[in-house]
Amino acid sequence: MHEPGRPAVARRAVFLIGGYERNDCEGFFRRIAREIERFSRCWAVTASMTFLGHDECHSSATAQVLYEGPDGSCRSDITFLSYDDIVRRDGARPFHLRLLAYLAAFFDYVMSGTMVRFFQTNWRFALYFLYPFAALLAFLWIGSLGFRLVSLVDPPGGLILPLVAGIGLTVVVGRYLGRRYFVFHLMDLWSFSREHLHCRRADMDARLSIWGDLIKDRIAHADFDEVLLVGHSTGGAMILDLAELVGERLETEGRAVNFKVLTVGSTSLKVALHPAAHRARARMAALAARMQIRWIEFQALTDIINFYKCDPYASARLTHDRGEPFPQQYQVRFREMLEPAVYRRIKRNFFRVHYQFISANSRQYFYDFFMICCGARNLENARPGSMPLISDDQPRAEHNRTKVHHE
């Protein structure tokens, strides 16, 4: 039930940047519609979604979710900020250009000492960083086996047939496994991250500027009880850039900076830990100086594609004058959010686990993405020890089933 003294959120605006993926607005909202059905069943509430349409430049789209539960009613406008066209262009380049860009990124991260910082900060994420490079080496090793096996039969023509066999095996195996296990996609991701932190992605900078104006104008022309800027995965880094742009533009026009930043499963430190990421760290520092802005981050041990128990602000070697943590960090347990059978099914699928941050729960838990983005309570209520919709007279057995376990 709604906590005494906590004002209900009757109208909310959510602006979400997702990970580096080929997911357009239509695909995102199809998925969200399915997740909202699961969310409704989990909490025994009523929630429905209506797609409202794209903005003029088609870099975002908005859907409206109507929520009705014991804690009240809420209307949430959820805007997905899309850059799938940029991701698709990166993936459409000739493979040799993608490979060269990735190798430049990999050795940049290594030679700059950023990879060492990954290991010092979170060794699990460091292994995730090494995965595409290790996979490429494995493809070469498989090709070398083909070369040696053909060489053993001493074919005519000397090394020609062994070389053809080795190269052919590398290409065939690499193409199949590289696509199936996202090796090539992650190559593009690291290339993009490196280029963006070096301020070499004019296309992404232009997109952030468009989004900044969109959010500023949306806030100015509607009376929202809560405005959330949400970043997941790679979007966890870009939402910090965007939040500072929006804050700066609102202040320039003499308007209140009245939004909150939420990062979930964020990889912002893959940018902020690089010594060349001067702009990213400057924006983070400026964001902290805007005292009205709250930043809350959720992390999980099961997800290797986030920096578990790492303070993204302090790890970037930044300091602030706030009296409270910035960001406020909470760790969550996916096994407590999901029914045992569901958790067993997904726990070894690293990418599916990563997306649990923005997926519906199958068990009631203090962290629930859709309760945060659609329910009638403030973001600050999503904290350990505060359970939505659980009252004092709820049966103890049920309360124990949904009890919070804080890591």
C-alpha positions in Angstrom: 0.0 0.0 0.0 1.0 3.6 -0.4 3.3 4.7 2.4 2.0 7.5 4.7 3.6 10.9 3.8 4.7 9.8 0.4 2.8 11.6 -2.4 1.5 9.4 -5.2 2.7 9.9 -8.7 -0.3 10.5 -10.9 1.6 11.5 -14.0 5.1 10.5 -15.0 7.5 10.9 -18.0 10.1 8.3 -18.6 12.9 8.7 -21.2 14.9 5.6 -21.7 18.2 4.9 -23.6 18.9 1.2 -24.0 22.0 -0.7 -24.9 23.9 -0.8 -28.1 21.6 -3.0 -30.1 19.6 -3.2 -33.3 16.2 -2.6 -31.6 14.0 0.0 -33.1 11.1 1.7 -31.3 8.4 -0.7 -32.6 10.5 -3.7 -31.4 11.1 -2.1 -28.1 7.4 -1.4 -27.4 6.3 -4.9 -28.6 8.6 -6.3 -26.0 7.4 -3.8 -23.4 3.7 -4.7 -24.0 4.5 -8.4 -23.3 6.4 -7.5 -20.1 3.6 -5.3 -18.9 1.3 -8.3 -19.0 3.7 -10.3 -16.8 4.1 -7.3 -14.5 0.3 -7.0 -14.1 0.0 -10.7 -13.2 2.9 -10.6 -10.7 1.4 -7.7 -8.7 -2.3 -8.3 -9.4 -2.7 -4.8 -10.8 -4.1 -3.4 -14.0 -1.7 -1.9 -16.6 -2.3 -1.3 -20.3 -0.1 0.4 -23.0 -1.1 2.5 -25.9 1.5 3.4 -28.6 1.3 7.2 -29.3 3.8 7.4 -32.2 7.2 8.7 -33.3 8.6 12.1 -33.0 9.3 14.1 -36.1 12.8 12.9 -36.7 12.0 9.3 -35.8 14.8 9.1 -33.3 12.3 8.3 -30.5 8.8 7.1 -29.9 6.4 7.3 -27.0 3.8 5.0 -25.5 1.4 5.7 -22.7 0.9 3.2 -19.8 -2.2 3.5 -17.6 -1.7 1.9 -14.2 -4.3 1.1 -11.5 -3.4 -0.6 -8.3 -3.9 -0.4 -4.5 -1.4 2.4 -4.3 -3.3 4.6 -6.8 -3.6 5.4 -10.4 -0.8 6.7 -12.7 -0.4 7.7 -16.3 3.2 7.2 -17.5 4.5 8.5 -20.9 7.4 6.2 -21.8 9.7 7.5 -24.5 12.3 5.2 -26.0 15.3 7.1 -27.3 16.5 5.1 -30.3 19.8 4.9 -32.0 19.4 1.6 -33.7 20.0 3.2 -37.1 23.5 4.1 -35.9 24.1 0.6 -34.7 22.9 -0.8 -38.0 25.2 1.4 -40.0 28.1 0.3 -37.8 27.2 -3.3 -38.5 26.8 -2.8 -42.3 30.4 -1.7 -42.8 32.7 -4.2 -44.6 34.0 -6.7 -42.2 37.7 -5.7 -42.6 36.8 -2.1 -41.5 34.8 -3.4 -38.5 37.8 -5.6 -37.6 40.3 -2.8 -37.9 38.1 -0.5 -35.8 37.7 -3.1 -33.1 41.4 -3.9 -33.0 42.1 -0.2 -32.7 39.6 0.0 -29.8 40.9 -3.1 -28.1 44.5 -2.0 -28.1 43.5 1.5 -27.1 41.8 0.1 -24.0 44.9 -2.0 -23.3 47.6 0.5 -23.9 45.8 3.3 -22.0 45.6 1.1 -18.9 41.8 1.0 -19.0 41.8 -2.8 -19.2 43.9 -2.9 -16.0 41.4 -0.5 -14.4 38.6 -2.9 -15.4 40.3 -5.7 -13.5 40.9 -3.5 -10.5 37.3 -2.3 -10.5 35.4 -5.4 -11.5 37.2 -8.5 -12.8 34.0 -10.0 -14.2 33.4 -7.1 -16.5 37.0 -7.2 -17.5 36.5 -10.8 -18.7 33.4 -9.6 -20.7 35.7 -7.0 -22.3 38.2 -9.7 -23.3 35.5 -12.0 -24.7 35.4 -10.8 -28.4 39.2 -10.7 -28.6 39.5 -14.2 -27.1 36.8 -15.4 -29.5 38.7 -14.1 -32.5 41.9 -15.9 -31.3 39.8 -19.1 -31.0 38.7 -18.7 -34.6 42.3 -18.4 -35.7 43.3 -21.4 -33.6 40.6 -23.5 -35.3 41.8 -22.4 -38.7 45.4 -23.3 -37.7 44.2 -26.8 -36.8 42.7 -27.1 -40.3 46.0 -25.9 -41.8 48.0 -28.5 -39.8 45.7 -31.3 -40.5 45.8 -30.7 -44.3 49.6 -30.3 -44.1 49.9 -33.8 -42.5 48.8 -35.5 -45.8 51.5 -33.6 -47.7 49.2 -32.4 -50.5 50.6 -31.3 -53.9 51.3 -27.6 -54.3 53.1 -27.2 -51.1 51.3 -24.8 -48.6 48.6 -23.7 -51.0 45.9 -26.2 -50.0 46.7 -26.1 -46.2 46.5 -22.3 -46.4 43.2 -22.4 -48.3 41.8 -25.0 -45.8 43.0 -23.0 -42.8 41.6 -19.7 -44.0 38.4 -21.2 -45.2 37.8 -23.0 -41.9 38.5 -19.7 -40.0 36.0 -17.8 -42.1 33.3 -20.4 -42.0 33.5 -21.1 -38.3 34.1 -17.5 -37.4 31.1 -16.3 -39.4 28.8 -18.8 -37.9 30.0 -18.6 -34.3 30.7 -14.9 -34.5 27.1 -14.1 -35.4 25.5 -16.7 -33.2 27.4 -15.6 -30.0 27.4 -11.9 -30.7 31.2 -11.6 -31.2 30.9 -9.3 -34.2 28.2 -7.2 -32.5 30.4 -6.7 -29.4 33.3 -5.8 -31.7 31.2 -2.9 -33.0 30.1 -2.0 -29.5 33.7 -1.5 -28.3 34.6 0.4 -31.4 31.6 2.7 -30.8 32.4 3.2 -27.1 36.0 4.1 -27.9 35.0 6.5 -30.7 32.3 8.1 -28.5 34.6 8.7 -25.5 37.2 10.3 -27.8 34.4 12.6 -29.1 34.6 11.1 -32.6 31.0 10.2 -33.1 29.3 13.3 -34.5 26.2 11.2 -35.3 25.7 10.2 -31.6 26.5 13.8 -30.4 23.8 15.1 -32.8 21.3 12.5 -31.6 22.0 13.4 -27.9 21.4 17.1 -28.8 18.0 16.3 -30.4 17.0 14.2 -27.4 18.0 17.1 -25.1 15.7 19.5 -26.9 12.9 16.9 -26.9 13.1 16.3 -23.2 13.4 20.0 -22.3 10.3 20.8 -24.4 8.3 17.9 -23.0 9.1 18.9 -19.5 8.2 22.5 -20.2 4.8 21.8 -21.7 3.4 19.2 -19.3 2.9 19.0 -15.5 4.6 15.8 -14.5 4.8 14.6 -10.9 8.0 12.7 -11.7 10.4 12.8 -14.7 12.9 9.9 -15.0 15.9 9.7 -17.3 16.7 6.0 -17.5 19.8 4.4 -18.9 20.4 0.6 -19.3 23.7 -1.0 -20.3 25.6 1.3 -22.8 22.6 3.7 -22.3 23.8 4.1 -18.7 26.8 6.1 -20.0 24.8 8.1 -22.5 22.0 9.0 -20.1 24.5 10.8 -17.9 25.6 12.9 -21.0 22.0 13.6 -21.8 21.1 14.5 -18.3 23.7 17.2 -18.2 22.7 18.5 -21.6 19.0 18.7 -20.4 20.0 20.3 -17.1 22.1 22.9 -18.8 19.4 23.8 -21.3 16.7 24.0 -18.6 18.9 26.3 -16.5 19.7 28.5 -19.5 15.9 29.0 -20.0 15.4 29.7 -16.3 13.4 26.5 -15.7 13.6 24.1 -12.8 15.8 21.1 -13.2 13.3 18.7 -11.8 14.2 15.2 -13.1 15.8 12.1 -11.7 18.4 9.8 -13.3 18.1 6.1 -13.0 20.8 3.7 -14.3 20.3 -0.1 -14.3 22.8 -2.6 -15.4 25.0 0.3 -16.4 28.3 0.1 -18.1 29.1 3.8 -17.7 32.6 3.0 -16.3 33.7 1.5 -19.6 33.8 5.2 -20.6 34.6 7.0 -17.4 37.6 4.8 -16.6 39.4 5.6 -19.8 41.9 8.5 -19.3 40.8 10.2 -22.5 37.2 10.4 -21.4 37.5 14.1 -20.4 34.1 15.2 -21.7 32.3 12.3 -20.0 33.9 13.0 -16.6 33.3 16.7 -16.9 29.6 16.1 -17.6 29.4 13.8 -14.6 31.0 16.4 -12.4 28.6 19.1 -13.7 25.7 16.8 -13.1 26.6 16.4 -9.4 26.8 20.1 -9.1 23.1 20.4 -9.9 21.8 19.7 -6.5 18.2 19.2 -7.5 19.1 16.1 -9.5 18.9 12.7 -7.9 20.8 9.7 -9.4 20.0 6.1 -8.3 21.8 3.1 -9.7 20.8 -0.6 -9.4 23.4 -3.3 -9.8 23.4 -7.2 -9.7 26.1 -9.7 -9.1 24.6 -12.3 -11.5 24.9 -9.8 -14.4 28.5 -9.7 -15.6 27.7 -6.8 -17.9 27.6 -4.2 -15.2 30.0 -2.9 -12.5 28.7 -4.7 -9.4 29.3 -2.9 -6.1 31.2 -0.1 -7.8 30.5 3.6 -7.3 30.6 5.0 -10.9 31.3 8.5 -9.6 34.1 7.7 -7.2 35.6 5.1 -9.5 36.0 7.9 -12.1 38.0 9.7 -9.5 35.5 12.5 -9.1 34.4 14.1 -5.8 31.3 16.2 -5.0 29.9 18.3 -2.2 26.6 16.6 -1.7 25.6 15.4 1.7 24.1 12.2 0.3 25.7 9.5 -2.0 25.8 10.3 -5.7 24.6 8.0 -7.0 22.6 6.2 -4.4 23.5 2.5 -5.1 21.4 -0.6 -4.5 22.3 -4.2 -5.2 19.5 -6.6 -6.3 19.3 -10.3 -6.5 17.6 -11.7 -9.6 16.9 -15.0 -8.0 14.6 -13.1 -5.6 12.9 -11.4 -8.4 12.1 -14.5 -10.4 10.4 -17.8 -9.8 13.0 -20.6 -9.4 12.2 -22.2 -12.7 12.6 -18.9 -14.6 15.8 -18.1 -12.8 17.3 -21.5 -13.6 16.4 -21.1 -17.3 18.1 -17.7 -17.7 21.0 -17.6 -15.2 23.6 -19.0 -17.6 22.5 -16.7 -20.5 24.5 -13.6 -19.8 22.7 -11.4 -22.2 19.2 -12.5 -21.0 20.3 -11.9 -17.4 21.5 -8.4 -18.4 18.0 -7.6 -19.7 16.3 -8.7 -16.5 16.9 -5.1 -15.3 14.3 -3.9 -17.8 12.1 -7.0 -17.8 9.1 -7.9 -15.6 9.5 -9.8 -12.4 7.7 -13.0 -11.7 8.0 -12.5 -7.9 7.4 -9.4 -5.9 10.6 -7.6 -4.9 11.7 -4.1 -4.0 13.2 -3.6 -7.4 10.7 -3.9 -10.2 11.4 -1.9 -13.4 7.7 -1.5 -14.3 6.7 -0.6 -10.8 9.3 2.2 -10.9 8.3 3.4 -14.4 4.6 2.8 -14.3 3.4 2.6 -10.7 2.1 5.3 -8.4 5.1 5.6 -6.1 8.2 7.7 -6.4 11.6 6.3 -7.5 13.0 6.9 -4.0 10.6 4.2 -2.7 12.4 1.5 -4.7 14.9 0.7 -2.0 15.7 -2.3 0.2 13.1 -2.6 3.0 10.3 -0.8 1.0 8.0 -3.3 -0.7 5.3 -1.9 -3.0 1.7 -3.0 -2.3 2.6 -5.1 0.8 0.5 -4.1 3.8 1.0 -4.9 7.5 -2.0 -7.3 7.4 -0.6 -9.3 4.5 -0.2 -13.0 5.5 3.3 -13.6 6.9 4.0 -16.5 4.6 3.4 -14.4 1.5 5.5 -11.6 2.9 8.4 -14.0 3.6 8.2 -15.2 0.0 8.7 -11.7 -1.3 11.1 -10.5 1.4 14.0 -8.4 0.3 17.5 -9.9 0.4 20.0 -7.1 0.1 23.5 -8.0 -1.0 
